[in-house]
Amino acid sequence: MSAALSHSLPVRPRGACPTLPEPMPTGDGLLARIALAAPAKPAQFAALAGLAARHGNGIVEVTARGKLQVRGLTEASAAPFARDVGALDLALREGLEIQINPLAGLAPMHFDPRPIADAIAEAVATAGLGPRLAPKLAVVVDGGGAPDLSALSADIRLAPAPDAAKREVLVSAAMAPLGLVPLERAVEAVLLLLGLLAARGRRARMAALVEQEGTAPLLAALDRVMTALPQPAASAEGRPEAVGLHVLEDGRVALGIGLPFGHGEARSLVALAQEAEKSGGSAIMPAAGRTLLLIGVAENAAPVLRSMSAALGFIVDADDPLRHVDACPGMPSCASAHIETRALAATLALLAGGRRVHVSGCAKGCAHPAGADLTIVGLDGGAGLVVEGGPRDAPAEIVPVDRLAAAARSLLEKQGV
């Protein structure tokens, strides 16, 4: 990994999170983020997209973690937007970020993550831990079903034990597996780890803790609940990607479709919701990986819905080159961005050959904070090309913006990235 890059770009702290009642100013107005706790009915989802057009600029995004973002709100429209969203009676998630498989209760899984996630949220609220934890801290409760959550970053992760016959879960801190605990003690294990983080202050994150202190304090905290030390986790190979068809337990299906770079327009999303309902769909749920799950579709109607989704501009093939390229909104949508991003990203997707490419308007790297085979990052007066690194790493080359597209294409072609 290349050395850290030091430059003059002013970086807005990534700890700030926009919400529905408190949207965040950005280049195209105010940005509100909405986390659904349960799937929305197609009519509710269509109405939400309509509100985005009425109160904002009509842009709706799905984030890498499966949250909705509405762009282009104003000081005058933000409060009416929040009020009208409240009137839709959507199930909204607040407080600690706890993510579960979006098809929990509908598709086969090793264990049902819903009661565990609910119990964690209740215990955190009861203990008053929420205000003592980092704003972006995340817990993943992966029941082992569709779609695959193994690549989703988390401070604390619960996942199926390698031996599916046992009622145990594998507990991990950041990417470090700690050990197995009985399923009935999984909530207790998470609370012990959250308490350890809270004791280190509101900026504490698990990845930094593991890097600085190792896993010893975590293993000590879990000593009374662990049944065994880490074992190799079950391979994620063959686990379903979000984009595609997922068979539900009632014989119906969920069709996963992707939004290019997480970006959608209200008009297309309204049409998508209407087509899903015509196909028998009962619900729509945002999912990790900037995707939407159209749930409860009749199996014989899925091919037509898939074709209609493609015609509306959505990604319906898990192998689509755009699924391997990340790009933030860039200029002019984001006030922090130094370059336009998405047109370049779409062009490079065809040259990437399945490798991960990230085009970031600035060094914050919101679309993909981790490393990539090629990262393009907007800087003061130009752009950096980072090979096998992230937006904060030292670039192999810095080029003027007017030469950026040609330089990026040349690097991809020369190095076979």
C-alpha positions as CSV (number, residue, x, y, z in Angstrom):
1,M,0.0,0.0,0.0
2,S,1.3,3.4,-0.9
3,A,2.1,6.0,1.7
4,A,-0.5,8.4,2.9
5,L,-1.0,11.5,0.8
6,S,-0.7,15.0,2.3
7,H,-2.3,17.8,0.3
8,S,-4.2,21.0,0.9
9,L,-7.7,19.7,0.2
10,P,-10.1,20.7,3.0
11,V,-11.7,17.5,4.1
12,R,-15.1,17.6,5.8
13,P,-15.1,15.2,8.7
14,R,-16.8,11.9,7.8
15,G,-18.4,11.7,11.2
16,A,-21.3,13.9,10.2
17,C,-24.4,12.0,9.1
18,P,-27.4,13.7,7.4
19,T,-30.8,12.6,8.6
20,L,-34.4,13.3,7.7
21,P,-34.9,16.0,10.4
22,E,-31.4,17.4,10.0
23,P,-30.3,17.3,6.3
24,M,-26.8,18.2,5.3
25,P,-25.8,21.1,3.0
26,T,-23.9,20.0,-0.1
27,G,-23.4,21.4,-3.6
28,D,-26.9,20.9,-4.9
29,G,-28.8,21.9,-1.8
30,L,-29.6,20.0,1.3
31,L,-29.2,16.2,1.5
32,A,-31.6,14.1,3.6
33,R,-30.8,10.4,4.4
34,I,-33.6,7.9,5.2
35,A,-33.0,4.4,6.7
36,L,-35.9,2.0,6.2
37,A,-36.4,-0.5,9.0
38,A,-38.8,-2.6,6.9
39,P,-39.8,-2.8,3.3
40,A,-42.0,-0.1,1.8
41,K,-45.2,-0.9,-0.2
42,P,-44.7,0.0,-3.8
43,A,-47.2,2.8,-3.4
44,Q,-45.3,4.2,-0.5
45,F,-42.0,4.0,-2.4
46,A,-43.6,5.8,-5.4
47,A,-45.0,8.5,-3.1
48,L,-41.5,9.0,-1.5
49,A,-39.9,9.4,-4.9
50,G,-42.7,11.9,-5.8
51,L,-41.9,13.9,-2.7
52,A,-38.2,14.0,-3.7
53,A,-39.3,15.7,-7.0
54,R,-41.7,18.0,-5.2
55,H,-39.5,19.2,-2.4
56,G,-36.0,18.5,-3.9
57,N,-34.3,18.2,-7.3
58,G,-35.8,14.7,-8.0
59,I,-32.6,12.8,-7.4
60,V,-32.9,9.8,-5.1
61,E,-29.8,7.7,-4.2
62,V,-29.3,4.3,-2.6
63,T,-26.1,4.3,-0.6
64,A,-23.5,1.5,-0.3
65,R,-25.2,0.5,3.0
66,G,-28.7,0.5,1.6
67,K,-30.0,3.9,2.8
68,L,-32.0,6.3,0.7
69,Q,-30.8,9.8,0.1
70,V,-32.9,12.7,-1.3
71,R,-30.9,15.6,-2.9
72,G,-31.7,19.2,-3.7
73,L,-33.8,20.1,-0.7
74,T,-33.8,23.8,0.4
75,E,-34.1,25.5,3.7
76,A,-37.8,26.2,2.9
77,S,-38.6,22.7,1.6
78,A,-36.7,20.4,4.1
79,A,-39.2,20.6,6.9
80,P,-42.3,20.1,4.6
81,F,-40.4,17.1,3.1
82,A,-39.8,15.6,6.5
83,R,-43.5,16.2,7.4
84,D,-44.8,14.6,4.2
85,V,-42.4,11.6,4.6
86,G,-43.8,11.1,8.1
87,A,-47.3,11.0,6.7
88,L,-46.3,8.0,4.5
89,D,-46.2,5.8,7.6
90,L,-42.9,4.2,6.6
91,A,-41.0,2.1,9.1
92,L,-37.8,4.2,9.7
93,R,-34.7,3.1,11.5
94,E,-33.1,5.5,14.0
95,G,-30.2,5.4,16.4
96,L,-27.4,2.8,16.2
97,E,-26.7,1.5,12.7
98,I,-27.8,-2.2,12.8
99,Q,-28.0,-3.9,9.4
100,I,-29.6,-7.2,8.6
101,N,-30.4,-9.2,5.5
102,P,-33.2,-7.2,3.7
103,L,-35.0,-10.4,2.9
104,A,-35.0,-11.7,6.5
105,G,-38.3,-13.5,7.2
106,L,-38.9,-14.0,3.5
107,A,-36.0,-16.1,2.2
108,P,-34.2,-19.0,3.8
109,M,-31.4,-18.1,6.3
110,H,-29.2,-19.9,8.8
111,F,-30.9,-17.8,11.5
112,D,-33.4,-15.0,11.7
113,P,-31.4,-11.8,12.3
114,R,-34.5,-9.7,13.1
115,P,-35.0,-10.5,16.8
116,I,-31.3,-10.2,17.5
117,A,-31.1,-6.8,15.8
118,D,-34.3,-5.6,17.7
119,A,-32.9,-6.8,21.0
120,I,-29.5,-5.0,20.4
121,A,-31.3,-1.8,19.6
122,E,-33.5,-2.0,22.7
123,A,-30.5,-2.9,24.9
124,V,-28.5,0.0,23.6
125,A,-31.4,2.4,24.2
126,T,-32.0,1.0,27.7
127,A,-28.3,1.3,28.6
128,G,-28.0,4.8,27.2
129,L,-25.1,3.8,25.0
130,G,-26.2,5.5,21.9
131,P,-24.9,9.0,22.7
132,R,-21.6,7.5,23.8
133,L,-20.9,5.8,20.5
134,A,-19.3,7.1,17.2
135,P,-22.0,8.4,14.8
136,K,-21.0,6.1,12.0
137,L,-20.5,3.0,14.1
138,A,-22.2,0.0,12.5
139,V,-23.3,-3.5,13.6
140,V,-24.1,-6.2,11.0
141,V,-26.3,-9.1,12.0
142,D,-25.9,-11.4,9.0
143,G,-28.3,-14.3,9.0
144,G,-26.5,-16.0,6.1
145,G,-29.2,-15.4,3.5
146,A,-29.8,-13.2,0.5
147,P,-28.3,-10.8,-0.4
148,D,-24.8,-11.5,0.8
149,L,-23.6,-9.1,3.5
150,S,-20.1,-10.5,3.9
151,A,-18.4,-7.6,2.1
152,L,-20.3,-4.9,4.1
153,S,-18.0,-3.2,6.6
154,A,-18.9,-3.3,10.2
155,D,-17.5,-2.4,13.6
156,I,-19.1,-5.6,15.0
157,R,-20.4,-8.5,12.9
158,L,-22.5,-11.5,13.8
159,A,-22.5,-14.2,11.1
160,P,-23.4,-17.9,10.8
161,A,-20.9,-20.3,12.4
162,P,-18.9,-22.5,10.1
163,D,-20.9,-25.5,11.4
164,A,-24.4,-24.6,10.5
165,A,-25.8,-27.4,12.6
166,K,-24.8,-25.6,15.8
167,R,-26.8,-22.7,17.3
168,E,-23.7,-20.5,17.4
169,V,-22.7,-17.3,15.6
170,L,-19.2,-16.0,14.7
171,V,-18.4,-12.6,16.3
172,S,-16.0,-10.4,14.5
173,A,-14.6,-6.9,15.3
174,A,-14.0,-5.0,12.1
175,M,-12.5,-7.8,9.9
176,A,-11.0,-9.7,12.8
177,P,-12.9,-12.9,13.8
178,L,-13.0,-13.2,17.6
179,G,-14.8,-16.5,18.3
180,L,-18.1,-18.3,18.5
181,V,-20.9,-17.5,21.0
182,P,-24.2,-19.3,21.5
183,L,-27.0,-17.7,19.4
184,E,-28.9,-16.9,22.6
185,R,-26.0,-14.9,23.9
186,A,-25.2,-13.0,20.7
187,V,-26.9,-9.8,22.0
188,E,-24.9,-9.9,25.2
189,A,-21.7,-10.3,23.2
190,V,-22.5,-7.2,21.1
191,L,-23.3,-5.2,24.2
192,L,-20.0,-6.1,25.8
193,L,-18.1,-4.9,22.7
194,L,-20.1,-1.8,22.4
195,G,-19.5,-1.0,26.1
196,L,-15.8,-1.4,25.5
197,L,-15.9,1.1,22.6
198,A,-18.1,3.6,24.6
199,A,-15.5,3.5,27.4
200,R,-12.9,4.8,24.9
201,G,-14.9,7.8,23.9
202,R,-17.3,8.9,21.2
203,R,-14.7,8.8,18.4
204,A,-13.7,5.1,19.1
205,R,-14.1,2.7,16.1
206,M,-13.4,-1.0,16.2
207,A,-10.9,-1.0,13.3
208,A,-8.7,1.6,15.1
209,L,-9.0,-0.3,18.4
210,V,-7.9,-3.6,16.8
211,E,-5.0,-1.9,15.0
212,Q,-3.8,-0.1,18.2
213,E,-4.5,-2.7,20.9
214,G,-5.0,-6.0,19.1
215,T,-7.8,-8.4,19.9
216,A,-6.7,-9.1,23.5
217,P,-9.1,-6.6,25.2
218,L,-12.0,-7.8,23.0
219,L,-11.4,-11.5,23.8
220,A,-11.2,-10.6,27.5
221,A,-14.5,-8.8,27.3
222,L,-16.1,-11.8,25.6
223,D,-14.5,-14.5,27.8
224,R,-17.7,-15.4,29.7
225,V,-19.8,-15.8,26.5
226,M,-17.5,-17.4,24.0
227,T,-17.7,-21.1,23.4
228,A,-14.7,-21.4,21.1
229,L,-11.9,-19.3,19.5
230,P,-12.1,-18.2,15.9
231,Q,-12.7,-20.8,13.2
232,P,-12.6,-20.3,9.5
233,A,-15.7,-18.6,8.4
234,A,-18.0,-20.2,5.8
235,S,-17.0,-19.2,2.3
236,A,-19.0,-16.4,0.7
237,E,-18.5,-18.0,-2.6
238,G,-21.8,-18.8,-4.2
239,R,-23.8,-16.6,-1.8
240,P,-26.2,-14.4,-3.8
241,E,-25.3,-10.9,-4.9
242,A,-28.1,-8.4,-4.5
243,V,-28.7,-7.9,-8.2
244,G,-30.6,-10.9,-9.6
245,L,-33.4,-13.2,-8.7
246,H,-34.0,-14.4,-5.1
247,V,-36.5,-17.2,-4.4
248,L,-38.7,-16.5,-1.4
249,E,-40.1,-19.1,1.0
250,D,-43.7,-18.5,-0.3
251,G,-42.7,-19.4,-3.8
252,R,-42.6,-15.9,-5.1
253,V,-39.3,-14.0,-5.8
254,A,-37.5,-10.8,-5.1
255,L,-35.8,-9.1,-8.0
256,G,-32.7,-7.2,-7.1
257,I,-31.8,-4.3,-9.4
258,G,-28.9,-1.9,-9.2
259,L,-28.8,1.9,-9.5
260,P,-25.8,3.1,-11.5
261,F,-23.5,4.7,-8.9
262,G,-26.5,4.6,-6.6
263,H,-28.2,7.4,-8.6
264,G,-31.9,7.4,-9.5
265,E,-34.4,9.9,-10.8
266,A,-37.8,10.3,-9.2
267,R,-39.7,9.7,-12.4
268,S,-37.9,6.4,-13.1
269,L,-38.3,5.2,-9.6
270,V,-42.0,6.0,-9.6
271,A,-42.4,4.0,-12.8
272,L,-40.3,1.1,-11.3
273,A,-42.6,0.9,-8.3
274,Q,-45.6,0.9,-10.5
275,E,-44.2,-1.9,-12.7
276,A,-43.3,-3.9,-9.6
277,E,-46.8,-3.6,-8.3
278,K,-48.3,-4.7,-11.6
279,S,-46.0,-7.8,-11.4
280,G,-47.5,-8.7,-8.1
281,G,-44.8,-7.1,-6.0
282,S,-45.8,-6.4,-2.4
283,A,-42.8,-4.3,-1.2
284,I,-39.6,-2.5,-2.1
285,M,-36.5,-2.5,0.1
286,P,-33.2,-0.7,-0.4
287,A,-30.2,-3.0,0.1
288,A,-26.5,-2.8,0.5
289,G,-24.5,-2.3,-2.7
290,R,-26.8,0.5,-4.0
291,T,-29.6,-1.8,-4.9
292,L,-33.3,-2.1,-4.6
293,L,-35.2,-5.4,-3.9
294,L,-38.6,-5.7,-5.6
295,I,-40.2,-8.2,-3.2
296,G,-43.0,-10.7,-3.7
297,V,-43.0,-10.7,-7.5
298,A,-44.8,-13.6,-9.3
299,E,-42.0,-15.8,-10.8
300,N,-43.6,-15.8,-14.2
301,A,-43.7,-12.0,-14.2
302,A,-40.1,-11.5,-13.2
303,P,-38.6,-11.6,-16.7
304,V,-40.9,-8.9,-17.9
305,L,-40.2,-6.8,-14.8
306,R,-36.5,-7.3,-15.3
307,S,-36.7,-6.1,-18.9
308,M,-38.8,-3.1,-17.8
309,S,-36.2,-2.2,-15.1
310,A,-33.4,-2.3,-17.7
311,A,-35.5,0.0,-20.0
312,L,-35.8,2.4,-17.2
313,G,-32.0,2.6,-16.9
314,F,-31.4,0.2,-13.9
315,I,-28.8,-2.5,-13.7
316,V,-30.3,-6.0,-13.9
317,D,-27.1,-8.1,-14.5
318,A,-24.8,-8.8,-11.6
319,D,-21.9,-8.9,-14.1
320,D,-22.7,-5.4,-15.5
321,P,-19.3,-3.5,-15.7
322,L,-20.9,-0.6,-13.8
323,R,-21.2,-2.9,-10.7
324,H,-17.4,-2.8,-10.5
325,V,-17.0,1.0,-10.5
326,D,-17.8,3.4,-7.7
327,A,-18.3,7.1,-8.1
328,C,-19.6,9.8,-5.8
329,P,-21.9,12.6,-7.2
330,G,-18.9,14.8,-7.9
331,M,-19.1,18.3,-9.3
332,P,-21.4,20.2,-9.2
333,S,-23.6,18.1,-6.9
334,C,-21.1,18.0,-4.1
335,A,-19.6,21.1,-2.6
336,S,-16.4,19.2,-1.7
337,A,-15.8,17.7,-5.1
338,H,-13.0,19.0,-7.4
339,I,-13.9,17.0,-10.5
340,E,-16.9,15.6,-12.4
341,T,-17.0,11.9,-11.7
342,R,-19.8,9.8,-13.1
343,A,-19.4,10.3,-16.8
344,L,-15.7,9.3,-16.4
345,A,-16.6,6.3,-14.3
346,A,-19.1,5.1,-16.9
347,T,-16.4,5.3,-19.6
348,L,-13.8,3.5,-17.5
349,A,-16.2,0.7,-16.5
350,L,-15.8,-0.7,-20.0
351,L,-12.0,-0.8,-19.7
352,A,-11.8,-2.1,-16.1
353,G,-12.2,-5.8,-16.9
354,G,-13.9,-6.6,-13.7
355,R,-11.4,-4.8,-11.5
356,R,-12.5,-2.3,-8.9
357,V,-12.3,1.4,-10.0
358,H,-13.2,4.3,-7.9
359,V,-13.7,7.9,-9.1
360,S,-13.8,10.2,-6.1
361,G,-14.5,14.0,-6.3
362,C,-12.3,14.6,-3.2
363,A,-10.1,12.7,-0.7
364,K,-13.0,11.8,1.6
365,G,-13.8,8.9,-0.7
366,C,-17.5,8.7,0.3
367,A,-18.5,6.2,-2.4
368,H,-15.7,3.7,-1.6
369,P,-13.5,4.6,1.4
370,A,-11.4,1.4,1.0
371,G,-8.8,0.8,-1.6
372,A,-9.4,-0.1,-5.2
373,D,-7.3,-1.3,-8.1
374,L,-7.5,2.2,-9.5
375,T,-8.6,5.3,-7.5
376,I,-9.0,8.6,-9.2
377,V,-9.3,11.5,-6.7
378,G,-10.0,15.1,-7.2
379,L,-7.3,17.4,-5.7
380,D,-6.6,21.2,-5.8
381,G,-5.9,22.0,-9.4
382,G,-6.0,18.5,-10.7
383,A,-6.6,14.8,-10.0
384,G,-4.5,12.0,-8.6
385,L,-4.3,8.4,-10.0
386,V,-3.8,5.9,-7.2
387,V,-2.9,2.3,-8.1
388,E,-4.0,-0.3,-5.6
389,G,-5.0,2.2,-2.9
390,G,-7.6,4.6,-1.7
391,P,-8.3,8.3,-2.1
392,R,-6.0,9.3,0.8
393,D,-3.0,7.3,-0.5
394,A,-0.2,8.8,-2.5
395,P,-1.0,8.9,-6.3
396,A,1.3,7.4,-8.9
397,E,0.5,10.4,-11.0
398,I,-1.2,13.8,-10.7
399,V,-2.6,15.2,-13.9
400,P,-4.6,18.3,-14.9
401,V,-8.4,17.8,-15.1
402,D,-8.4,18.3,-18.9
403,R,-6.0,15.3,-19.3
404,L,-7.6,13.1,-16.7
405,A,-9.8,10.9,-18.9
406,A,-6.9,10.2,-21.3
407,A,-4.4,9.5,-18.5
408,A,-6.8,7.2,-16.7
409,R,-7.5,5.3,-19.9
410,S,-3.8,5.0,-20.6
411,L,-3.1,3.7,-17.2
412,L,-5.8,1.0,-17.4
413,E,-4.6,-0.1,-20.8
414,K,-0.9,-0.2,-19.9
415,Q,-1.2,-2.0,-16.5
416,G,-4.1,-4.2,-17.4
417,V,-6.0,-2.9,-14.3
